[in-house]
């Protein structure tokens, strides 16, 4: 039984029901309106029975919509079943309304008897739904494009979030955060419990919660956020709460860096060994303890004073300003040494450096760094006097040294001429066959003493020539193997006299001929080898010569003399190459002047190298030098 069959048959009752129904009711037959109630007339703009007899098409916006409705409704109605839909319908003034439409046939056994349609105006609801959809779309757009993270939580889990929130917490998409527990974004349980304690009372009171909070990303790394929380229903904060999050990690890091910089600056200010003062508009605004100490101001007593008080006069202050101001205004530093004034009126020398705090805006102020240079100035003055005295003493010493060198050079000729005569006559007399043993011994003594004296004179002459800057080297082709054999033969005689071994180790790749001053090289080698024999009582003296080609026409030669002698005390090594210094024990000093090593080093310097040594007391010594020599062809 359908609804119409259940209705009372009394026409008055039916009329009262239809007339007072809160929905529009219209009867149609053969697609025309046969009757309607008051609500329908008001709904569609019919006055009285003006709509009776009109075609049903009148209620629709277009033929197409009317035909579509017929195609959908006819199969159901003809089968005695109701039809229901929502669609736009047309009022008489051509305005539209959104209607919920339900149709029934009056008599299912005879559908042609007509149809009853119930119409409910849902325009307001439709507008509300559209407004809700628009609001949701706008909210979705806000959520999607907001530069801050937005989270909706309920029952302590994430119910909704935007893309920025997912980015802040390191998730690939907002969907990955849905259902996450609040604990998942906190570094630990204590943090989650603490935010509940602090935020809960405010949210329950309908107030917002604001804080800077350390949270956790998906990978476990920390993220600092500025939080704004608000409960949608303060009475049920556990259900719906919205959180707005701003990632302030970089700002926090920058703030920490700034705080660290400020602490460092404060430490510099407090511990700087120089005075530091900040000025603005020519007034002192801040300074460090050292500045107060230098200028005699206690505490902050100089703050607010004009910078002029630091200068001995208006003229001095203006002079510094005339020089410094143009430089500082261009962002360039100013530096100068000048007299400045302490609080007690005394003047002192200051090295003053000035900088503008901000080159883009010099009016922000200037930083001045002052260093007390009074002691330095006094020391500088003392040094100038001392240097003048030293220059005078040096000049006197150089004059005396030149005179000494010239005297020795001149005297050498005077000494060697008679000495050569003595040696010559001694050698001639030794050839006499009639000499007695006593006479032979006397002549040997004369010859040995003369040779020793000639060696001493030659050493002194060489040193004086070096000191006078008159040492001249004459490079020439030298057949190296033959040159080394001559040197070795001379030393071997001395070694044999002391009954010690003498060895020569020459590299197989030694060049056959080089350009060098043979006299200088021979003298160095004989000096080094002679010392090695002299200070070796047992064991071996060795001469090693190695070669290393560095350029197509140059070879680096390394000469090394080793011995197993007495060695050198490390405490005496600094004196080893000093003229007239002998660092060995007294029993080994006979027959020497202490000039051999000094002359050898100077000769090696002139040849382009330097002598180095290593020694162990009681185990021997090793001297070596290297020379880069050009190759040569034999003459």
C-alpha positions as CSV (number, residue, x, y, z in Angstrom):
1,X,0.0,0.0,0.0
2,X,1.4,3.4,-1.0
3,X,1.0,6.6,0.9
4,X,-1.9,7.8,-1.2
5,X,-3.8,4.7,-0.6
6,X,-3.3,5.1,3.1
7,X,-4.7,8.7,3.1
8,X,-8.2,9.3,4.4
9,X,-10.9,9.4,1.7
10,X,-12.6,12.5,3.1
11,X,-11.9,15.3,0.6
12,X,-11.8,17.9,3.3
13,X,-9.1,16.1,5.3
14,X,-7.1,15.5,2.2
15,X,-7.5,19.2,1.2
16,X,-6.4,20.3,4.7
17,X,-3.3,18.1,4.5
18,X,-2.3,19.3,1.0
19,X,-3.0,23.0,1.8
20,X,-1.0,23.1,5.0
21,X,1.9,20.9,3.9
22,X,5.3,22.6,4.4
23,X,6.3,21.4,0.9
24,X,5.0,22.1,-2.5
25,X,2.5,19.6,-3.9
26,X,1.4,19.6,-7.5
27,X,-0.8,17.2,-9.4
28,X,-0.3,16.6,-13.1
29,X,-2.0,14.6,-15.8
30,X,-1.0,14.3,-19.4
31,X,2.0,16.5,-18.6
32,X,-0.2,19.4,-17.4
33,X,-0.7,20.9,-14.0
34,X,-4.1,19.9,-12.6
35,X,-3.8,21.3,-9.1
36,X,-1.3,22.4,-6.4
37,X,-1.2,23.6,-2.8
38,X,-0.5,27.1,-1.5
39,X,3.1,26.3,-0.7
40,X,3.8,25.2,-4.3
41,X,2.1,28.4,-5.7
42,X,4.2,30.6,-3.4
43,X,7.3,28.5,-4.3
44,X,6.9,29.0,-8.0
45,X,5.2,32.4,-8.1
46,X,1.6,31.4,-9.1
47,X,-1.2,33.5,-7.9
48,X,-4.3,31.6,-7.0
49,X,-5.0,28.9,-9.6
50,X,-3.0,30.7,-12.4
51,X,-0.8,27.7,-12.9
52,X,-3.6,25.1,-13.4
53,X,-3.7,23.9,-16.9
54,X,-0.2,25.0,-17.7
55,X,2.3,22.4,-19.1
56,X,4.7,20.8,-16.7
57,X,7.6,22.1,-18.9
58,X,6.9,25.6,-17.4
59,X,8.6,24.5,-14.2
60,X,11.9,23.6,-15.9
61,X,14.7,25.7,-17.3
62,X,15.0,24.1,-20.6
63,X,13.4,21.5,-22.9
64,X,16.6,19.4,-22.6
65,X,16.3,19.3,-18.7
66,X,12.6,18.5,-18.9
67,X,13.1,15.7,-21.4
68,X,15.9,14.3,-19.3
69,X,13.7,14.2,-16.2
70,X,11.0,12.4,-18.2
71,X,13.4,9.8,-19.5
72,X,14.5,9.1,-15.9
73,X,11.1,9.2,-14.2
74,X,8.7,7.5,-16.7
75,X,10.0,3.9,-16.3
76,X,9.8,4.1,-12.5
77,X,6.4,5.8,-12.4
78,X,4.8,3.6,-15.0
79,X,5.9,0.6,-12.8
80,X,4.2,2.2,-9.8
81,X,7.5,3.1,-8.1
82,X,8.4,6.5,-6.8
83,X,10.9,8.8,-8.5
84,X,13.3,11.1,-6.6
85,X,15.9,13.6,-7.7
86,X,17.5,17.0,-7.0
87,X,17.6,19.6,-9.7
88,X,17.2,23.2,-10.7
89,X,13.6,24.3,-11.4
90,X,12.2,27.6,-12.7
91,X,10.0,30.1,-11.1
92,X,7.6,32.3,-13.1
93,X,9.9,35.3,-12.8
94,X,12.6,33.1,-14.5
95,X,14.6,32.8,-11.3
96,X,15.9,29.4,-10.3
97,X,15.6,27.3,-7.2
98,X,17.2,24.1,-6.2
99,X,14.5,21.5,-5.4
100,X,14.2,18.0,-4.1
101,X,11.6,16.4,-6.3
102,X,9.6,13.2,-5.5
103,X,7.0,11.8,-7.8
104,X,4.3,9.2,-7.3
105,X,1.5,7.9,-9.6
106,X,-1.9,8.5,-8.1
107,X,-3.1,5.0,-9.0
108,X,-0.4,2.4,-9.6
109,X,-3.1,0.2,-11.4
110,X,-3.8,3.1,-13.7
111,X,-0.8,5.4,-14.1
112,X,-2.6,7.5,-16.7
113,X,-4.8,8.9,-13.9
114,X,-2.0,11.3,-13.0
115,X,1.0,11.9,-10.9
116,X,1.6,13.8,-7.6
117,X,4.9,15.6,-7.2
118,X,6.3,16.8,-3.8
119,X,8.7,19.7,-4.2
120,X,11.0,20.9,-1.4
121,X,12.9,24.1,-1.9
122,X,16.5,23.4,-1.1
123,X,18.0,26.5,-2.5
124,X,19.3,27.7,0.9
125,X,20.7,24.3,1.6
126,X,22.3,24.3,-1.8
127,X,23.8,27.7,-1.2
128,X,25.0,26.5,2.2
129,X,26.6,23.4,0.6
130,X,28.2,25.5,-2.1
131,X,29.4,28.0,0.6
132,X,30.8,25.1,2.6
133,X,32.5,23.7,-0.5
134,X,33.9,27.1,-1.3
135,X,35.1,27.4,2.3
136,X,36.6,24.0,2.1
137,X,38.3,24.8,-1.2
138,X,39.7,28.0,0.2
139,X,40.9,26.2,3.3
140,X,42.5,23.5,1.1
141,X,44.2,26.3,-0.9
142,X,45.4,28.0,2.3
143,X,46.6,24.7,3.6
144,X,48.3,23.8,0.4
145,X,50.0,27.1,-0.2
146,X,50.6,28.4,3.3
147,X,54.3,29.3,4.0
148,X,53.8,27.9,7.5
149,X,53.0,24.3,8.6
150,X,49.4,23.6,9.7
151,X,48.4,20.5,11.7
152,X,45.0,19.4,12.8
153,X,45.1,17.0,15.7
154,X,42.6,14.9,17.5
155,X,42.9,12.2,20.0
156,X,46.6,13.0,20.1
157,X,47.2,12.0,16.4
158,X,47.6,14.0,13.2
159,X,44.3,14.1,11.4
160,X,45.2,16.7,8.7
161,X,48.3,18.6,7.7
162,X,49.5,20.7,4.8
163,X,52.5,20.3,2.5
164,X,54.6,22.8,4.4
165,X,54.1,20.8,7.7
166,X,55.3,17.7,5.9
167,X,58.4,19.5,4.6
168,X,59.2,20.9,8.0
169,X,59.1,17.4,9.5
170,X,60.9,15.8,6.6
171,X,58.0,13.7,5.2
172,X,57.5,13.1,1.5
173,X,53.8,14.1,1.5
174,X,51.1,15.2,4.0
175,X,49.5,11.8,3.7
176,X,52.6,10.3,5.3
177,X,51.9,12.2,8.5
178,X,48.3,11.3,8.9
179,X,47.7,9.1,11.9
180,X,51.1,9.9,13.5
181,X,51.1,10.2,17.2
182,X,52.1,13.6,18.6
183,X,55.1,11.8,20.2
184,X,56.5,11.1,16.8
185,X,57.3,14.7,16.2
186,X,58.8,15.3,19.7
187,X,62.4,14.4,20.5
188,X,61.4,12.5,23.6
189,X,58.4,11.6,25.8
190,X,59.3,14.4,28.3
191,X,58.9,17.0,25.6
192,X,55.5,15.7,24.6
193,X,54.3,15.5,28.2
194,X,55.6,19.0,28.9
195,X,53.7,20.6,26.0
196,X,50.5,18.9,27.1
197,X,51.0,20.4,30.6
198,X,51.8,23.9,29.3
199,X,49.3,24.1,26.4
200,X,46.3,22.1,27.9
201,X,45.1,24.8,30.4
202,X,45.3,27.6,27.8
203,X,43.5,25.6,25.1
204,X,40.7,24.5,27.5
205,X,40.2,28.2,28.4
206,X,39.7,29.1,24.8
207,X,43.1,30.8,24.6
208,X,45.9,30.3,22.2
209,X,49.2,28.7,23.1
210,X,52.4,30.2,21.7
211,X,56.0,29.0,22.3
212,X,59.3,28.2,20.6
213,X,59.7,24.4,20.8
214,X,62.4,21.9,19.9
215,X,60.7,19.1,17.8
216,X,62.0,16.2,15.7
217,X,62.1,15.5,12.0
218,X,61.4,12.1,10.5
219,X,65.1,11.3,10.3
220,X,65.6,12.1,13.9
221,X,67.3,15.5,13.4
222,X,66.1,18.4,15.5
223,X,64.0,21.2,14.2
224,X,63.1,24.4,16.1
225,X,59.5,25.6,15.6
226,X,57.5,28.6,16.7
227,X,54.1,27.1,17.7
228,X,50.6,28.6,17.7
229,X,47.9,26.3,19.1
230,X,44.2,26.8,19.3
231,X,41.3,24.4,20.2
232,X,38.4,24.4,17.8
233,X,36.1,23.5,20.7
234,X,37.7,24.5,24.1
235,X,35.4,22.1,25.9
236,X,36.7,19.2,23.9
237,X,40.4,20.0,23.3
238,X,41.2,16.3,22.8
239,X,39.1,16.2,19.6
240,X,40.1,19.1,17.4
241,X,43.1,21.4,17.8
242,X,44.9,23.3,15.1
243,X,48.6,24.0,15.3
244,X,50.5,26.5,13.1
245,X,54.2,25.9,12.9
246,X,57.0,28.1,11.6
247,X,60.5,26.6,11.1
248,X,62.9,28.8,13.0
249,X,65.8,26.5,13.0
250,X,67.9,28.8,10.8
251,X,66.8,31.8,12.7
252,X,67.6,30.0,16.0
253,X,71.0,29.1,14.6
254,X,71.6,32.6,13.4
255,X,70.5,33.9,16.8
256,X,72.9,31.5,18.6
257,X,75.7,32.6,16.2
258,X,74.8,36.2,17.0
259,X,74.8,35.6,20.7
260,X,78.2,33.7,20.3
261,X,79.5,36.7,18.3
262,X,78.3,39.1,21.0
263,X,79.9,37.0,23.7
264,X,83.2,36.9,21.7
265,X,83.0,40.6,21.1
266,X,82.4,41.2,24.8
267,X,85.4,38.9,25.6
268,X,87.5,40.9,23.2
269,X,86.3,44.2,24.6
270,X,87.0,43.0,28.2
271,X,90.4,41.4,27.5
272,X,91.8,43.4,24.6
273,X,95.3,44.8,25.4
274,X,94.4,48.0,23.5
275,X,91.8,50.7,24.3
276,X,88.5,50.4,22.3
277,X,86.0,53.2,22.2
278,X,82.7,53.7,20.3
279,X,81.7,57.2,19.3
280,X,78.5,58.6,17.7
281,X,78.0,62.2,16.7
282,X,81.4,63.0,18.2
283,X,80.4,61.7,21.6
284,X,81.7,58.7,23.5
285,X,79.0,56.0,23.8
286,X,80.9,53.0,25.0
287,X,84.5,51.8,25.8
288,X,86.4,48.9,27.3
289,X,88.3,48.6,30.5
290,X,91.7,49.1,28.8
291,X,90.5,52.4,27.3
292,X,89.5,53.6,30.8
293,X,92.9,52.5,32.1
294,X,94.8,54.3,29.3
295,X,92.9,57.6,29.5
296,X,92.3,57.6,33.3
297,X,88.5,57.2,33.3
298,X,86.9,54.9,35.9
299,X,83.8,52.9,35.2
300,X,81.5,54.6,32.7
301,X,82.5,58.1,33.7
302,X,83.6,59.0,30.1
303,X,80.3,57.9,28.5
304,X,78.5,60.9,27.0
305,X,81.6,63.1,27.0
306,X,82.6,64.7,23.7
307,X,85.5,62.9,22.0
308,X,87.4,66.3,22.1
309,X,88.4,65.5,25.8
310,X,90.8,62.9,24.5
311,X,92.9,65.5,22.6
312,X,95.4,68.1,23.9
313,X,93.7,71.0,22.1
314,X,91.0,72.1,19.7
315,X,93.5,72.4,17.0
316,X,94.8,68.9,17.4
317,X,91.2,67.5,17.5
318,X,90.3,69.5,14.3
319,X,93.5,68.3,12.6
320,X,92.7,64.6,13.2
321,X,89.1,65.3,12.0
322,X,90.2,66.9,8.8
323,X,92.3,63.9,7.9
324,X,90.1,61.1,9.3
325,X,86.6,62.3,8.3
326,X,87.1,62.0,4.5
327,X,88.5,58.6,4.8
328,X,85.9,57.3,7.2
329,X,83.1,58.7,5.1
330,X,84.3,56.5,2.2
331,X,84.4,53.5,4.4
332,X,88.2,53.5,4.6
333,X,90.1,53.1,7.9
334,X,92.1,55.9,9.5
335,X,95.5,55.3,11.2
336,X,97.9,57.6,12.7
337,X,100.3,58.2,15.7
338,X,99.6,61.3,17.7
339,X,99.7,62.9,21.1
340,X,96.5,62.3,23.1
341,X,95.5,63.5,26.5
342,X,94.7,61.6,29.7
343,X,92.0,62.7,32.2
344,X,94.7,64.1,34.5
345,X,96.0,66.4,31.6
346,X,99.1,64.4,30.8
347,X,99.9,63.6,27.2
348,X,101.1,60.4,25.7
349,X,101.8,58.8,22.3
350,X,98.9,56.7,20.9
351,X,98.7,54.6,17.7
352,X,95.1,55.4,16.8
353,X,93.0,53.4,14.3
354,X,89.5,54.3,13.3
355,X,86.7,52.5,11.5
356,X,83.1,53.3,10.7
357,X,80.7,50.7,12.1
358,X,78.7,50.6,8.9
359,X,80.2,51.8,5.7
360,X,76.7,52.1,4.2
361,X,75.7,54.5,6.9
362,X,78.6,56.2,8.6
363,X,76.3,58.1,10.9
364,X,75.8,54.8,12.9
365,X,79.1,55.6,14.6
366,X,82.8,55.0,14.7
367,X,85.1,52.5,16.5
368,X,88.5,53.7,17.6
369,X,91.4,51.5,18.7
370,X,94.1,53.1,20.7
371,X,97.5,51.6,21.7
372,X,99.8,53.4,24.1
373,X,103.1,53.9,22.2
374,X,104.9,56.0,24.8
375,X,107.3,53.2,25.8
376,X,107.8,52.3,22.1
377,X,108.5,55.8,21.2
378,X,111.1,56.1,24.0
379,X,112.6,52.8,22.9
380,X,112.6,54.0,19.3
381,X,114.4,57.1,20.4
382,X,116.9,55.1,22.4
383,X,117.3,52.7,19.5
384,X,118.0,55.6,17.1
385,X,120.7,56.9,19.4
386,X,122.1,53.3,19.8
387,X,122.0,52.8,16.0
388,X,123.8,56.0,15.4
389,X,126.5,54.9,17.8
390,X,126.6,51.4,16.2
391,X,126.9,52.9,12.8
392,X,129.7,55.1,14.0
393,X,131.4,52.1,15.7
394,X,130.8,49.9,12.5
395,X,132.3,52.6,10.3
396,X,135.3,52.8,12.6
397,X,135.6,49.0,12.7
398,X,135.3,48.8,8.9
399,X,138.1,51.4,8.5
400,X,140.2,49.5,11.0
401,X,139.4,46.1,9.3
402,X,140.3,47.5,5.9
403,X,143.5,48.9,7.3
404,X,144.2,45.5,8.9
405,X,143.5,43.6,5.7
406,X,145.6,46.0,3.6
407,X,148.4,45.8,6.2
408,X,148.3,42.0,6.2
409,X,148.2,41.9,2.4
410,X,151.1,44.2,2.2
411,X,153.0,42.4,5.0
412,X,152.5,39.0,3.4
413,X,154.7,40.1,0.5
414,X,157.3,41.4,2.9
415,X,157.1,38.2,5.0
416,X,157.0,35.7,2.2
417,X,159.9,37.2,0.2
418,X,162.5,36.6,2.9
419,X,160.8,33.4,4.0
420,X,161.0,32.0,0.5
421,X,164.6,32.8,0.5
422,X,165.2,31.0,3.7
423,X,163.3,28.0,2.4
424,X,165.2,28.1,-0.8
425,X,168.6,28.2,0.8
426,X,167.6,25.5,3.2
427,X,166.7,23.2,0.4
428,X,169.9,24.0,-1.5
429,X,172.1,23.4,1.6
430,X,170.4,20.0,2.1
431,X,171.8,18.9,-1.2
432,X,175.3,19.2,0.1
433,X,176.8,15.7,0.7
434,X,179.3,16.9,3.2
435,X,176.7,17.9,5.8
436,X,177.0,16.3,9.2
437,X,173.9,14.7,10.9
438,X,173.6,17.6,13.2
439,X,173.6,20.1,10.3
440,X,171.0,18.0,8.4
441,X,168.7,18.0,11.4
442,X,169.1,21.8,11.7
443,X,168.3,22.3,8.0
444,X,165.2,20.0,8.4
445,X,164.1,22.1,11.3
446,X,164.6,25.3,9.4
447,X,162.6,23.9,6.4
448,X,159.7,22.5,8.5
449,X,159.5,25.7,10.5
450,X,159.5,27.8,7.4
451,X,156.8,25.7,5.7
452,X,154.6,25.9,8.8
453,X,155.2,29.7,8.9
454,X,154.3,30.0,5.2
455,X,151.1,28.1,5.7
456,X,150.1,30.4,8.5
457,X,150.9,33.5,6.4
458,X,148.9,32.1,3.5
459,X,145.9,31.4,5.7
460,X,146.0,34.9,7.2
461,X,146.4,36.4,3.7
462,X,143.4,34.4,2.3
463,X,141.2,35.5,5.2
464,X,142.2,39.1,4.8
465,X,141.6,39.0,1.1
466,X,138.1,37.5,1.8
467,X,137.3,40.1,4.4
468,X,138.4,42.9,2.1
469,X,136.1,41.5,-0.7
470,X,139.1,40.9,-3.0
471,X,138.6,37.1,-3.4
472,X,138.4,36.4,-7.1
473,X,137.7,33.0,-8.5
474,X,139.0,31.8,-11.8
475,X,136.9,29.0,-13.3
476,X,138.6,26.7,-15.8
477,X,138.1,23.2,-17.1
478,X,139.2,20.7,-14.5
479,X,139.7,17.0,-15.2
480,X,137.9,15.7,-12.1
481,X,139.4,12.2,-11.8
482,X,143.0,13.5,-12.1
483,X,142.2,16.4,-9.7
484,X,140.8,14.0,-7.0
485,X,143.8,11.7,-7.4
486,X,146.2,14.6,-6.7
487,X,144.2,15.6,-3.6
488,X,144.1,11.9,-2.4
489,X,147.8,11.4,-2.9
490,X,148.6,14.4,-0.7
491,X,146.3,13.3,2.1
492,X,147.3,9.6,1.8
493,X,150.9,10.6,2.7
494,X,149.6,12.4,5.9
495,X,147.4,9.4,6.7
496,X,150.3,6.9,6.3
497,X,152.4,9.0,8.7
498,X,149.7,8.5,11.4
499,X,149.1,4.9,10.4
500,X,145.4,5.4,9.7
501,X,143.4,4.2,6.7
502,X,142.4,6.5,3.9
503,X,139.7,5.6,1.4
504,X,138.3,7.4,-1.7
505,X,134.8,6.4,-3.0
506,X,134.0,8.0,-6.3
507,X,130.6,7.5,-8.0
508,X,130.9,5.8,-11.4
509,X,128.7,8.5,-13.1
510,X,131.1,11.3,-12.1
511,X,131.6,13.8,-15.0
512,X,135.1,13.7,-16.5
513,X,135.5,17.5,-16.7
514,X,133.7,20.4,-15.0
515,X,134.3,24.2,-14.9
516,X,135.4,25.3,-11.4
517,X,138.2,27.2,-9.7
518,X,140.7,24.3,-9.0
519,X,142.7,26.2,-6.3
520,X,139.6,27.1,-4.2
521,X,138.1,23.5,-4.5
522,X,141.5,21.9,-3.7
523,X,142.0,24.2,-0.7
524,X,138.6,23.3,0.7
525,X,139.1,19.5,0.2
526,X,142.6,19.6,1.7
527,X,141.4,21.6,4.7
528,X,138.6,19.2,5.4
529,X,140.6,16.1,4.8
530,X,143.6,17.5,6.7
531,X,141.4,18.2,9.7
532,X,140.0,14.7,9.5
533,X,143.5,13.1,9.5
534,X,144.6,15.5,12.2
535,X,141.7,14.6,14.6
536,X,141.7,10.9,13.9
537,X,144.1,8.7,15.9
538,X,142.8,5.4,14.7
539,X,140.3,4.1,12.2
540,X,139.6,5.6,8.7
541,X,139.2,8.8,6.9
542,X,137.0,8.7,3.8
543,X,136.4,11.0,0.8
544,X,133.1,10.4,-1.0
545,X,132.2,12.1,-4.3
546,X,128.7,11.6,-5.8
547,X,127.0,13.2,-8.8
548,X,123.5,14.0,-9.8
549,X,122.6,15.5,-13.2
550,X,120.0,18.3,-12.9
551,X,120.3,20.0,-16.3
552,X,121.6,18.9,-19.6
553,X,124.9,20.8,-19.1
554,X,125.1,21.0,-15.3
555,X,125.9,18.4,-12.6
556,X,125.4,18.7,-8.8
557,X,128.5,17.2,-7.1
558,X,128.4,16.2,-3.4
559,X,131.7,16.1,-1.6
560,X,131.7,14.3,1.8
561,X,134.6,13.8,4.3
562,X,134.0,11.3,7.1
563,X,136.3,10.2,9.9
564,X,136.3,8.0,13.0
565,X,138.1,10.6,15.1
566,X,137.4,12.5,18.3
567,X,134.3,14.2,17.1
568,X,133.0,17.6,18.1
569,X,131.3,18.7,21.4
570,X,127.8,20.0,20.5
571,X,128.4,22.9,22.9
572,X,131.3,24.0,20.7
573,X,129.6,23.6,17.3
574,X,128.5,27.3,17.1
575,X,132.2,28.4,17.2
576,X,133.4,25.8,14.6
577,X,133.5,28.2,11.6
578,X,134.6,31.3,13.4
579,X,138.0,32.7,12.5
580,X,140.9,31.9,14.9
581,X,138.6,29.5,16.8
582,X,139.9,26.0,17.7
583,X,137.3,23.8,19.5
584,X,139.4,20.6,19.9
585,X,141.3,19.5,22.9
586,X,144.7,21.3,23.4
587,X,146.7,18.3,22.4
588,X,145.2,18.5,18.9
589,X,145.6,22.2,18.4
590,X,149.4,22.3,17.5
591,X,150.3,23.6,14.1
592,X,146.9,25.4,13.5
593,X,145.6,28.9,13.3
594,X,141.9,28.1,13.5
595,X,141.4,29.6,10.0
596,X,141.0,26.5,7.9
597,X,137.2,25.9,8.3
598,X,136.4,29.7,8.2
599,X,138.3,30.0,4.9
600,X,136.7,26.8,3.6
601,X,133.2,28.0,4.3
602,X,133.8,31.3,2.6
603,X,135.3,29.6,-0.4
604,X,132.4,27.2,-0.7
605,X,130.0,30.1,-0.5
606,X,131.9,31.8,-3.3
607,X,131.6,28.5,-5.3
608,X,127.8,28.5,-4.8
609,X,127.3,26.1,-1.9
610,X,127.6,25.8,1.9
611,X,129.3,23.4,4.3
612,X,127.3,21.3,6.7
613,X,128.4,18.9,9.3
614,X,127.3,16.2,11.8
615,X,129.3,14.8,14.6
616,X,129.2,12.5,17.6
617,X,131.8,13.1,20.3
618,X,134.2,10.1,20.4
619,X,132.7,8.5,17.3
620,X,133.8,10.8,14.5
621,X,132.6,13.6,12.2
622,X,131.1,14.1,8.8
623,X,131.5,17.3,6.7
624,X,129.8,17.8,3.3
625,X,129.0,20.4,0.7
626,X,127.3,20.4,-2.7
627,X,128.2,22.5,-5.8
628,X,126.2,22.9,-9.0
629,X,128.9,23.0,-11.7
630,X,128.7,23.3,-15.5
631,X,130.2,20.5,-17.6
632,X,133.3,21.3,-19.6
633,X,135.5,19.9,-22.4
634,X,139.0,19.0,-21.6
635,X,141.5,21.5,-22.9
